[in-house]
Amino acid sequence: QVQVVESGGGLVQAGGSLRLSCTTSGLTFADVNMGWFRQAPGKEREGLSCINWGGGITSYADSVKGRFTVSRDNANNTLYLQMKSLKPEDTAMYYCAAGGPCYSSNYDYQLRPFRWDSGYWGQGTQVTVSS
């Protein structure tokens, strides 16, 4: 049984930083691409970033490019999302997903959430940015 678990969310002031983590079990972490997504109340789920299985390819949505950094530690089955310069509009539930596409650093279509529907998703961790 595959499990995906996010952690690290919380309340932070605008301009602050947070690091989210995501661990998996039941799959070979080093063999799968990983992604980060978020969903704010009343809005559609948004793809933020992906990283390929080896960590050599990363991709970011324009909304977070330059502020968020994705990384992975295959030895410890852990995915990270370092978030800086947080804004109130970054407030959302943040999700980690495993097993979707991450082929290029400049291919926005791969961050569409439906492209990851056949993979595995966590339950999310809440990030709230106060103004």
C-alpha positions as CSV (number, residue, x, y, z in Angstrom):
1,Q,0.0,0.0,0.0
2,V,1.5,3.3,-1.1
3,Q,1.4,6.2,1.4
4,V,2.4,9.8,0.7
5,V,2.6,12.1,3.8
6,E,3.2,15.8,3.8
7,S,4.5,17.9,6.7
8,G,5.9,21.2,7.6
9,G,2.9,23.5,7.0
10,G,2.0,26.2,9.4
11,L,1.3,29.9,10.0
12,V,3.9,32.4,8.8
13,Q,4.0,36.1,8.2
14,A,4.3,37.6,4.7
15,G,7.9,37.6,3.6
16,G,8.7,34.6,5.7
17,S,9.9,31.1,4.8
18,L,8.7,27.5,5.3
19,R,10.0,24.2,4.2
20,L,7.6,21.4,3.4
21,S,8.5,17.8,3.4
22,C,6.9,14.7,1.8
23,T,7.8,11.1,2.6
24,T,6.6,8.0,0.8
25,S,6.3,4.3,1.6
26,G,5.2,1.4,-0.5
27,L,7.0,2.5,-3.6
28,T,10.5,2.9,-4.9
29,F,11.0,6.6,-4.2
30,A,14.1,6.9,-6.3
31,D,12.2,5.6,-9.4
32,V,9.4,8.1,-9.5
33,N,8.9,11.7,-10.4
34,M,7.5,13.9,-7.6
35,G,5.4,17.0,-7.7
36,W,4.0,19.7,-5.4
37,F,0.5,21.2,-5.8
38,R,-1.7,23.5,-3.8
39,Q,-5.4,24.3,-3.5
40,A,-6.8,27.4,-2.0
41,P,-10.5,27.6,-0.9
42,G,-12.8,28.1,-3.8
43,K,-10.0,27.7,-6.3
44,E,-8.8,24.8,-8.5
45,R,-5.8,22.8,-7.6
46,E,-2.6,24.3,-9.0
47,G,0.6,22.6,-10.0
48,L,3.6,24.3,-8.5
49,S,6.7,22.2,-9.2
50,C,8.0,18.9,-10.2
51,I,11.3,17.1,-9.9
52,N,12.3,14.0,-11.9
53,W,13.3,10.7,-10.3
54,G,17.0,11.6,-10.3
55,G,16.7,15.2,-9.3
56,G,18.3,16.5,-12.5
57,I,15.1,18.1,-13.9
58,T,13.0,20.6,-12.0
59,S,10.1,22.7,-13.2
60,Y,8.2,25.5,-11.6
61,A,4.9,27.4,-12.2
62,D,5.4,31.1,-12.9
63,S,3.5,31.9,-9.7
64,V,6.4,30.4,-7.6
65,K,9.4,30.6,-9.8
66,G,12.3,32.3,-8.0
67,R,10.6,31.9,-4.6
68,F,10.2,28.1,-4.2
69,T,12.8,25.4,-4.6
70,V,12.0,21.7,-5.0
71,S,14.6,19.1,-4.0
72,R,14.7,15.4,-3.1
73,D,16.7,13.1,-0.9
74,N,16.4,9.7,-2.5
75,A,18.4,8.0,0.3
76,N,15.8,9.1,2.8
77,N,12.7,8.9,0.5
78,T,12.0,12.6,1.1
79,L,10.8,15.4,-1.1
80,Y,11.2,19.0,-0.1
81,L,9.7,22.4,-1.0
82,Q,11.6,25.3,0.3
83,M,9.3,28.4,0.2
84,K,10.7,31.9,0.6
85,S,9.2,35.4,0.3
86,L,5.8,34.0,1.1
87,K,2.7,36.1,0.2
88,P,-0.8,35.9,1.6
89,E,-1.9,34.5,-1.8
90,D,0.3,31.5,-1.1
91,T,-2.2,30.4,1.6
92,A,-3.5,27.0,0.6
93,M,-3.5,23.3,1.3
94,Y,-0.2,22.0,-0.2
95,Y,-0.1,18.5,-1.6
96,C,2.7,16.2,-2.7
97,A,2.2,13.6,-5.5
98,A,4.2,10.8,-6.8
99,G,4.3,9.2,-10.2
100,G,3.4,11.9,-12.7
101,P,5.4,13.5,-15.6
102,C,8.4,15.7,-15.2
103,Y,10.2,15.7,-18.5
104,S,11.5,19.2,-18.9
105,S,12.2,22.3,-17.0
106,N,10.1,24.3,-19.5
107,Y,6.9,22.3,-20.0
108,D,4.0,23.8,-18.0
109,Y,1.5,21.1,-19.2
110,Q,3.3,18.5,-17.1
111,L,2.2,20.5,-13.9
112,R,-1.5,20.2,-14.7
113,P,-2.9,18.3,-11.8
114,F,-4.9,15.9,-14.1
115,R,-1.6,14.6,-15.5
116,W,-0.8,13.3,-12.0
117,D,-4.2,11.7,-11.3
118,S,-2.9,8.2,-12.0
119,G,-0.2,8.7,-9.4
120,Y,-0.3,8.8,-5.6
121,W,-1.4,11.8,-3.5
122,G,-1.0,12.8,0.1
123,Q,-3.6,14.4,2.3
124,G,-2.0,17.8,2.3
125,T,-0.5,20.2,4.8
126,Q,-2.0,23.7,5.4
127,V,0.1,26.8,4.8
128,T,-1.3,30.1,6.0
129,V,0.5,33.4,5.3
130,S,-0.7,36.3,7.3
131,S,-0.3,39.9,6.0
